[in-house]
Amino acid sequence: MVSEVPPFRKLGKVNKRPEAARYRWTEELSVRSSVLLWGTTVIASCVSLWPANCVWLREDSRPPEFAAPDNMVGGLVAPSVEQEEEAVASTSQGVIFVLENAKLETAKVGKGYALLNCDDHKSFLSRNGKDPSEYRPDICHQALLAILDSPLSKAGKLKGLYVHTHKNVLIQVNPQVRLPRTFKRFCGLMVQLLQKLSIRATNGPDKLLKIVKGPVTKYFPPNCERVGFSHSAPSIVTLREFVEKLPNETPAVFVVGAMAHGKVDVTYVDQMISISKYPLSAACCLGRITNSFEWKWGIV
């Protein structure tokens, strides 16, 4: 007599509870059937709400008014050529400033290091055979504040800011930095920068001030206009008219001296201009430049 084979097997072994397994399988099948029946009912109810004259169309047989545009990718319509040009122009608009011959020099005076200036270290500079009137780091401080406090900078049009010292040290200034307002704190910050080579933000990893390798021209965009300012330049121009003629495709580079005496003598500028028949301070000259660009781009 042949023995009856159990209907359920698991990994080659006979299930010891075939009746319980059969009940579970029947209950599982019942649940799945209920879910399938519920889904079919929902679809049928949705179809019943469609209008009677609704016609199913294939993707390639849609009418032109219902066809998807050719430039639609992922449900987004690509911008027009005019919109792309405006976006590129808005991102490329900007100004780069270079402060040349800044007198930023540190020395050990007394028990600690200090940023040399004509007011606090006159005797020290005279003993070391240096002209105290040349050490004016306050000119660089005022020039930086004139740039960073301008509406041009706050509107995001400041694309670069560099300070080139008389010791051939190149400092890159982040446009988002907020410099100290007092000269004493500015001196302490410059001493820390010249010793540690960088100043980081307190709430992030960004470097707000850092010393970079020269020359400064390696940080300029290609085909940019490079303009130097000097009172001894052969031509005097109206700054607003000059700025209006500059192209918007690339940022313009302006080189202004940050020293007490002398003129800017660099070889990387395309032209030297003068904007007044009177000698102007660096802060006043930079204020005129920023105001001209704010007028050109409608920055209030």
C-alpha positions in Angstrom: 0.0 0.0 0.0 1.5 3.4 -1.1 1.6 6.0 1.6 0.1 9.4 0.7 2.7 12.2 0.2 2.1 15.4 2.3 1.1 18.4 0.1 3.5 20.9 1.7 7.3 20.6 1.8 9.9 23.0 3.0 13.6 22.6 2.1 13.1 18.9 1.4 11.5 18.2 4.7 8.0 17.3 5.4 5.9 20.0 7.1 4.8 18.7 10.4 1.6 20.8 10.3 0.1 20.5 6.8 -3.4 21.5 7.9 -2.2 24.8 9.6 -0.1 25.7 6.6 -3.0 25.0 4.3 -5.2 27.3 6.3 -2.6 30.1 6.3 -2.2 29.8 2.5 -5.9 30.0 2.0 -6.2 33.0 4.2 -3.3 34.8 2.4 -4.9 34.1 -1.0 -8.1 35.6 0.3 -6.4 38.8 1.4 -4.6 39.2 -2.0 -7.9 38.6 -3.8 -9.5 41.3 -1.7 -6.8 43.8 -2.5 -7.0 43.1 -6.2 -10.7 43.4 -6.2 -10.5 46.7 -4.4 -7.9 48.1 -6.9 -10.1 47.1 -9.8 -13.1 48.8 -8.2 -11.2 52.1 -7.8 -10.0 52.1 -11.4 -13.5 51.3 -12.6 -14.9 54.2 -10.6 -12.3 56.6 -12.0 -13.1 55.5 -15.5 -16.8 56.1 -15.0 -16.1 59.7 -14.1 -14.4 60.4 -17.5 -16.6 62.1 -20.1 -18.3 60.0 -22.7 -16.5 61.6 -25.6 -13.1 61.0 -24.1 -10.7 59.5 -26.7 -7.5 57.6 -25.8 -4.5 59.0 -27.8 -1.1 57.5 -28.2 2.0 59.7 -27.5 2.7 60.1 -31.2 -0.9 60.9 -32.2 -1.7 63.8 -29.9 -3.0 67.0 -31.4 -0.5 69.8 -31.6 -2.1 71.9 -28.9 -1.8 68.9 -26.4 1.6 67.8 -27.5 4.5 68.2 -25.1 7.1 70.7 -26.1 10.3 69.4 -27.6 12.5 71.1 -25.0 10.7 69.6 -22.0 12.9 67.4 -20.0 11.6 65.8 -16.8 8.5 68.1 -16.8 10.5 71.3 -16.9 10.6 73.7 -19.9 14.0 74.9 -20.9 14.5 78.7 -20.7 14.6 80.7 -23.9 17.8 82.1 -25.4 17.0 85.6 -24.1 16.5 84.3 -20.6 19.8 82.4 -20.7 21.7 85.5 -21.9 20.1 87.5 -19.1 21.1 84.9 -16.5 24.7 84.8 -17.8 24.9 88.6 -17.9 23.6 88.8 -14.3 26.2 86.3 -13.0 29.1 87.8 -15.0 28.4 91.4 -14.0 30.8 92.5 -11.4 33.9 94.3 -10.3 37.3 93.2 -9.1 39.4 95.5 -7.0 43.2 95.4 -6.3 44.8 97.6 -3.7 48.4 98.1 -4.6 51.4 99.0 -2.4 49.6 98.7 0.9 51.9 99.3 3.9 51.1 96.2 6.0 54.2 95.1 7.9 54.6 93.5 11.3 57.5 93.7 13.7 58.2 92.7 17.3 57.8 95.9 19.3 58.3 95.4 23.0 56.9 92.0 24.1 54.7 91.2 21.1 54.2 91.8 17.4 52.4 94.8 16.0 51.3 96.3 12.7 53.7 99.2 12.2 52.1 102.6 11.8 53.3 106.2 11.9 51.4 107.1 15.1 52.3 104.3 17.5 55.8 103.3 16.2 57.4 106.5 15.0 60.5 106.1 17.2 60.8 102.5 16.3 60.7 103.2 12.6 63.2 106.1 12.9 65.7 103.9 14.8 65.5 101.3 12.0 66.0 103.8 9.2 62.5 103.8 7.9 60.3 106.8 7.0 57.4 106.9 9.4 55.2 108.8 7.0 55.1 105.9 4.6 53.6 103.5 7.1 49.9 104.2 6.8 47.9 100.9 7.2 44.9 103.1 8.0 44.6 103.9 4.2 44.1 100.2 3.4 41.6 99.9 6.3 39.5 102.8 5.0 39.7 101.5 1.4 38.5 98.1 2.4 35.6 99.5 4.3 34.7 101.7 1.4 34.4 98.7 -0.9 32.8 96.2 1.5 30.2 98.7 2.8 29.0 99.8 -0.6 25.6 98.7 -2.0 27.6 97.3 -5.0 29.2 94.7 -2.6 26.0 94.0 -0.8 24.2 93.3 -4.1 26.7 90.5 -4.9 28.6 92.4 -7.6 32.0 92.3 -5.9 33.7 89.3 -7.7 37.1 89.7 -6.1 39.1 91.8 -3.7 42.9 91.6 -3.3 45.5 93.5 -1.3 49.1 93.6 -2.6 51.6 94.9 0.0 54.9 96.6 -0.6 56.6 93.4 0.6 55.0 91.5 -2.3 52.4 89.7 -0.1 49.1 89.0 -1.8 46.0 88.9 0.4 42.7 87.6 -0.9 39.7 89.1 0.8 36.4 87.2 0.8 33.5 89.6 -0.3 31.4 88.2 2.6 33.9 89.3 5.3 33.0 91.9 7.9 36.1 93.8 8.9 36.6 95.4 12.3 35.4 99.0 12.4 38.1 100.3 14.7 41.7 100.7 13.5 43.2 99.0 16.6 41.2 95.8 16.0 42.1 95.9 12.3 45.8 96.0 13.2 45.3 92.9 15.4 43.5 91.1 12.7 46.3 91.9 10.1 49.0 90.7 12.6 47.1 87.4 13.0 46.7 87.0 9.2 50.4 87.7 8.4 51.4 85.1 11.1 48.9 82.4 10.5 48.4 83.0 6.7 44.6 82.7 6.9 41.6 83.8 9.0 38.7 81.4 9.2 35.0 82.2 9.9 33.9 81.4 13.4 30.7 79.7 12.2 32.1 77.7 9.3 35.1 76.4 7.5 35.3 79.3 5.0 38.5 81.4 4.9 37.6 85.1 5.1 41.2 86.3 4.6 44.1 84.3 3.2 47.5 84.8 1.7 47.7 83.4 -1.8 50.4 82.9 -4.3 51.0 85.7 -6.9 50.9 87.1 -9.4 47.4 88.6 -8.9 46.8 88.3 -12.7 46.3 84.5 -12.3 43.0 85.2 -10.5 41.6 87.5 -13.2 39.0 86.2 -15.6 40.1 86.0 -19.3 39.5 89.0 -21.6 38.8 91.3 -18.7 39.4 95.1 -18.8 42.2 96.2 -16.4 42.1 99.8 -15.4 44.6 101.6 -13.2 44.0 104.9 -11.4 46.5 107.7 -11.0 46.4 111.4 -10.6 49.4 111.7 -13.0 47.6 109.8 -15.8 47.7 111.7 -19.1 43.9 111.7 -19.6 41.1 112.8 -17.2 37.8 111.0 -17.9 34.3 111.2 -16.6 33.9 108.0 -14.6 30.2 107.4 -15.3 30.7 107.6 -19.1 33.8 105.4 -18.8 31.9 102.8 -16.8 28.9 102.9 -19.1 31.2 101.8 -22.1 32.6 98.8 -20.3 31.2 95.4 -21.4 29.1 93.4 -19.0 30.3 90.0 -20.3 33.3 89.9 -18.0 34.1 91.6 -14.7 36.3 94.7 -14.9 39.5 95.0 -12.8 40.3 98.3 -11.1 43.7 98.9 -9.5 43.9 101.6 -6.9 46.9 102.6 -4.8 46.7 102.1 -1.0 49.9 104.1 -0.1 50.4 107.6 1.3 52.7 108.9 -1.5 53.6 107.9 -5.0 51.7 106.4 -7.9 50.6 103.0 -9.0 53.3 101.5 -11.3 52.2 98.1 -12.5 52.5 96.4 -15.8 49.4 94.3 -16.0 46.9 97.2 -16.5 45.6 98.0 -20.0 45.3 101.7 -19.4 45.8 104.3 -16.7 43.2 107.0 -16.1 42.5 109.9 -13.9 39.0 110.8 -12.7 39.7 114.2 -11.1 42.0 117.2 -11.5 42.6 117.0 -7.8 44.4 114.2 -5.9 41.9 111.9 -4.3 42.3 109.5 -1.4 41.9 105.8 -2.0 38.6 105.6 -0.2 37.2 108.6 -2.2 38.3 107.1 -5.5 36.8 103.7 -4.6 33.5 105.4 -3.6 33.3 107.0 -7.0 33.9 103.7 -8.8 31.2 101.9 -6.8 28.7 104.7 -7.2 29.2 104.7 -11.0 28.5 100.9 -11.2 25.5 101.2 -8.9 24.1 103.9 -11.2 24.8 101.8 -14.3 23.2 98.6 -12.9 20.4 100.3 -11.1 21.5 99.3 -7.6 19.8 101.5 -5.0 
